[in-house]
Amino acid sequence: MQTLQYLRPTLYATCFFSMHVAVAMLLPAFVDLADGSPDWMVFVGVSVAVFVVSLLGILSLRQPLPRFSPRFGFLVTTVLWLSTCFVGALPFYFSALNLSFAQSVFEAVSGLTTTGSTVIAGLDNVPRGILLWRALLQFFGGIGIVAIGLFLFPFLRIGGMQLFRAESSDRSDKALPRVVQLTTALVVIYVGLNVLCTLVYAALGMTFFDAVTHAMATVSTGGFSTHDASFGFFPSPAIHWAAIVFMILGGLPFVLFVDLCVNGKLTLFNDIQVRVFVAAIVAASIALAIWLTATHDMAFHDALTHAAFNVTSIITTTGFASTDYALWGPFAVALFLILTFIGGCSGSTTGGIKIYRFIIVFAALNRSLHRLVYPNAVVPLRYGDRRVDADVFESVMTFLIAFFALLAIITVLLSLTSGLDLVTSLTGALTALCNVGPGLGDIIGPAGNFATLDDAAVWVLSAAMLLGRLEIMTILVLLSPIYWRS
């Protein structure tokens, strides 16, 4: 079969990337060694084993790569993310945390997909090597999803991302002459944002270790913290506002940063999705701050800080929390449930449905209403000032149908496998598919975690996080018999 010819180069690419992941494990090993934690031997042992196996795989599988095609793209993307999740889970499994294999995979998947859900309780007492490894997984996952969101998903016509293919190419060509240089620029910008965020956090009072790990979790919009209280551990409003800024930066299209840094052109707000994204954060934050001031006897500036932080965290699918916002009342709970769906911009580190899809859907709704009044009118579907092709609209609608169908299926599976209540099952499925982190309810809410869920629920949620991170269709197409036909 035609697809089978791609298995060998896919495994080669997997081994190549796993070898680099193995080298990265030495960083937390050094930290644990310096701290006197015996887990340093776990990191070194896993690193050596994965490196040797990967090197042998590279030597035995080396051959000229095939011409890139959608079939190859779907396969290599899915296998690469799956294998990296399993490799990233090994330090958790062999550490002193006593996690089951399902829980270890869940933690690694949550890190690499920048979801931020965790099965580890008592983070304040966990060895720093493990905490650093969690942050590194989110760092790698953040830059990984930016890369495939800018270069691969538009090519594979995933979820309407082809809308940005010509735009991204045009802007990239204007900014830098070659794709390799564009990739280099994106990596430099991503690393630069992490360094800048680290310096800001440290200057505002975080320890250097907390600053490094939280910066990697902020720019990647991942949400892993080194403390059970998340950002509630840091009482400084200045730290919260700094996090708001960097979470927003992580939710913006990274290709537009290239225009700014290379050409000196501030084109961010020329993109309608950026304007809607920022407007949604501002509007929701102000509305929630007013609600808190009126109902919780809270000073407006304190209310605005907590509201803006948690609204930004949920919309950007970061998942940090400054307090248990589930206690803010029904309006706040309903608002956060809605915000969980949204996500950031295309080509960012965020998850969720994404702003541009909502813009296209509402444009289609407006066009339908116009046609009801003027049946013979020719009303093109537009995204900002650009016309939306029929195949883009079809891709967006296909994604939304698949999203809500999977949301229903995963909700039912969670209620069946673990006997979870409706709120926990629904918000657990939603936060996994949207890569947000916390759900709602007493178990997985912002003040809880996923540690008490059984292995069956953990496996379901791990699959949901991967589906959401890879825009659903990337994985679903591999389950279709037509994909494997010649």
Secondary structure as GFF3:
##gff-version 3
##sequence-region A 1 486
A	DSSP	three_ten_helix	2	6	.	.	.	ID=ss1
A	DSSP	alpha_helix	7	24	.	.	.	ID=ss2
A	DSSP	alpha_helix	26	35	.	.	.	ID=ss3
A	DSSP	alpha_helix	39	61	.	.	.	ID=ss4
A	DSSP	alpha_helix	70	94	.	.	.	ID=ss5
A	DSSP	alpha_helix	101	112	.	.	.	ID=ss6
A	DSSP	three_ten_helix	123	125	.	.	.	ID=ss7
A	DSSP	alpha_helix	128	147	.	.	.	ID=ss8
A	DSSP	pi_helix	148	152	.	.	.	ID=ss9
A	DSSP	alpha_helix	153	156	.	.	.	ID=ss10
A	DSSP	three_ten_helix	161	164	.	.	.	ID=ss11
A	DSSP	alpha_helix	165	175	.	.	.	ID=ss12
A	DSSP	alpha_helix	179	203	.	.	.	ID=ss13
A	DSSP	alpha_helix	208	219	.	.	.	ID=ss14
A	DSSP	three_ten_helix	230	233	.	.	.	ID=ss15
A	DSSP	alpha_helix	237	250	.	.	.	ID=ss16
A	DSSP	alpha_helix	254	258	.	.	.	ID=ss17
A	DSSP	pi_helix	259	263	.	.	.	ID=ss18
A	DSSP	three_ten_helix	268	270	.	.	.	ID=ss19
A	DSSP	alpha_helix	272	295	.	.	.	ID=ss20
A	DSSP	alpha_helix	300	315	.	.	.	ID=ss21
A	DSSP	three_ten_helix	325	327	.	.	.	ID=ss22
A	DSSP	alpha_helix	330	342	.	.	.	ID=ss23
A	DSSP	alpha_helix	355	373	.	.	.	ID=ss24
A	DSSP	beta_strand	382	383	.	.	.	ID=ss25
A	DSSP	beta_strand	386	387	.	.	.	ID=ss26
A	DSSP	alpha_helix	390	418	.	.	.	ID=ss27
A	DSSP	alpha_helix	422	433	.	.	.	ID=ss28
A	DSSP	alpha_helix	455	469	.	.	.	ID=ss29
A	DSSP	alpha_helix	473	476	.	.	.	ID=ss30
A	DSSP	three_ten_helix	477	479	.	.	.	ID=ss31
A	DSSP	three_ten_helix	481	484	.	.	.	ID=ss32
###
